[in-house]
């Protein structure tokens, strides 16, 4: 755990290898080793660990989310999108799942879909500033100024200082 907190991915992976030698079905060790392998760019190894977790605990939210995000990062785009869509079907009340899909859509230039998904994430978790920031960013990119201003004002009421939002306000002023 300390190695993970210190972002010493290789050392953490070695520790999880040791745990898994003694307990090959240790779900936590498999999950965290998958995360370490992802951070180390060892995507196929990470994928195997996530799939093993899902074999042991079918439907595990964290493993399914990790696998979908890994597939996106590793350019397995169809599998990533199918995985995140399936996750949302199974967990329709998960703000995290909607935000993850919104991030995928944003990366792919599917901005209107991303706005919807971040909007759903905001509806499900009204306290997460990251969802509002991403929503505002997308709205600015789409030229939807009044909605973006609403998001920026919302961020201010959530305690974000105006100075931290100055780049967003500047982008809004530049938008026609």
Secondary structure, DSSP 4 states (H G I P E B T S, - for coil): -HHHHTT-HHHHHHHHHHHHHH-TT-HHHHHHHHHHHHHTT-HHHHHHHHHHHHHHSTT-HHHHHHHHHHHHHTT-HHHHHHHHHHHHHH-TT-HHHHHHHHHHHHHTT-HHHHHHHHHHHHHH-TT-HHHHHHHHHHHHHTT-HHHHHHHHHHHHHTT--GGGGHHHHHHHHH--
